[in-house]
Amino acid sequence: MAETLIVPGLNDSGPGHWQTWFEENLPGTRRVVQRDWVVPWLPEWAARVGDSLAAAPESVWIVAHSFGCLAAVAAGLDRPAGVRGALLVAPADPDRLLQPSHLLVGRLAFPSLVVASSNDPWVKPAVAERWAGMWGSAYLNVGAAGHINVASGHGPWPEGLALFEGLRQAACV
């Protein structure tokens, strides 16, 4: 089975976060490590994801959260052959974080699913849906789930794992 890259957002995903739970429960999983987890800069973060894609022996699955979604998308647009598919959960709003959004413009060459929330403090649902459309991603609003992180009650997240498994199965058909 192909490797899965975990791409966290700001401040990494701590031990109680669903991404860490995914990492512990999915074989062949590796976390992308950023040089600075506190200061987001899209070109640098995307380069780290791109380095991880280049180091993989075959194309990988991506599970990204928040600002990690932006880094994963930018890297995926740059290295489309390196990605089998991507689960993009609670993507951050690049404009709100003053990031170079031109790095995110384009249709992804692999299957992807954007999972958003109706009350995410980091991105309005309409903005997440607009980006999903631009990327050619399927879009799912899971309702009032906050930023889909530990603070919003998302430690172990079996529903998210089921979404990821569904994405992988659909991509293999």
C-alpha positions, -999 to +999 in steps of 0.1 A: +000+000+000+012+035-008+026+058+019+004+084+036+018+118+043+003+137+073+005+174+067-004+194+098-012+231+101+000+257+125+017+245+157+018+209+143-009+184+154-003+174+190-008+140+206-046+144+210-052+156+174-070+133+149-040+135+125-018+120+152-045+093+157-044+087+119-007+084+120-009+058+148-036+038+131-026+038+094+004+017+084+030+034+062+023+069+075+049+097+078+045+133+090+058+163+071+079+184+095+081+222+090+111+243+100+088+267+119+054+256+131+044+290+144+051+313+114+033+301+082+049+310+049+033+291+020+063+288-003+085+274+025+058+250+038+049+238+003+086+232-004+088+209+026+058+189+014+074+188-021+106+174-006+086+147+011+069+139-022+102+137-040+117+114-013+088+089-016+095+058-037+060+061-053+031+085-052+015+090-018-018+098-002-020+131+017-040+139+048-038+176+055-053+200+080-057+238+081-026+256+067-012+222+059-040+219+032-026+250+015+010+236+016-002+202+003-022+218-026+007+241-036+030+211-036+005+189-054+000+215-081+038+216-085+044+178-083+011+161-094+026+128-102+037+125-066+002+124-052-025+096-054-051+117-037-057+141-008-080+146+021-080+183+028-096+190+062-106+225+073-084+244+049-072+278+061-081+309+042-049+321+024-062+357+021-069+359+058-033+348+065-018+371+039-004+342+018+004+342-019-028+326-031-016+325-067+004+294-056-030+276-050-047+284-083-053+254-105-071+221-108-055+192-089-045+162-111-055+137-085-087+130-065-093+151-035-119+159-009-122+192+010-139+187+044-152+219+059-173+231+088-201+256+089-186+274+119-148+272+113-132+303+127-103+301+101-124+298+069-159+306+059-177+277+043-182+296+011-145+303+008-136+266+014-162+256-012-148+281-037-113+267-033-126+232-036-142+241-069-110+257-081-090+226-072-116+202-087-121+187-053-152+171-039-166+192-011-183+181+021-196+205+048-198+184+080-219+210+099-210+228+131-176+212+137-154+242+144-119+239+130-121+201+131-093+199+157-088+190+193-104+223+205-136+214+186-136+179+201-119+160+172-093+138+188-097+103+174-120+109+144-133+076+129-157+096+106-126+113+091-108+080+087-139+066+069-139+096+046-102+090+038-109+053+032-137+062+009-115+086-011-088+059-014-114+033-026-130+056-051-096+065-065-087+029-070-118+021-091 
